[in-house]
């Protein structure tokens, strides 16, 4: 059995994030994107994890923006985000740090790969100038 590692890139620039996703797709890698602005675009009261798809144009406002949606919706989105990060076996400290960034409008991409591919994925994401990139083994 191969050991898996998780790479998480944090982006402030949605265009850089989209370019990163396009490159991950070219390489056939699976990814999840968490963008508070895309979540706000959907509205409603359903509990859906904040996952977007390439090409989605974010709406103004988001999880961190006052009045963008109800506290109940905001809490549901953040809990779904925490659940996803927990499923990646991240530490509580790492999860709390990512939640803080997410609530302040950061966009995150997570990629779970065999540890042999981790360096290649880090280089790929780094090419698009994330504000932060971390490897979680």
Secondary structure, DSSP 4 states (H G I P E B T S, - for coil): -PPEEEEEEEES-HHHHHHHHHHHHHTT--EEEEEHHHHHHH-SS-----B--TTPPPPS--TTSTTSS-HHHHHHHHHHHHHHHHHTT--HHHHHHHHHHHHTT-EEEEEEEEGGGHHHHHHHHHTT--SEEEEE-
